[in-house]
Amino acid sequence: MVGRKYVIYNRVSTDEQAERGYSLEAMIEKCCCYIESQENSTLVKTYVDKGFSGILLPSKRPALNQLL
């Protein structure tokens, strides 16, 4: 069986989101738990854009641009 490969793209654009439990670390941990729960799965890489609005085009968000 061929395993699944995952990447995580993560961003938090405001301090308020981080204060409400949507911190980068918390989101990455949830993603990692999901990946670990899947058979034959591998986390390839995590991409993080800290403090970048989702309204920005991918070319203005370095980690998303790298992922694409």
Secondary structure as GFF3:
##gff-version 3
##sequence-region A 1 68
A	DSSP	beta_strand	4	12	.	.	.	ID=ss1
A	DSSP	alpha_helix	15	19	.	.	.	ID=ss2
A	DSSP	alpha_helix	24	37	.	.	.	ID=ss3
A	DSSP	beta_strand	41	50	.	.	.	ID=ss4
A	DSSP	three_ten_helix	58	60	.	.	.	ID=ss5
A	DSSP	alpha_helix	62	67	.	.	.	ID=ss6
###
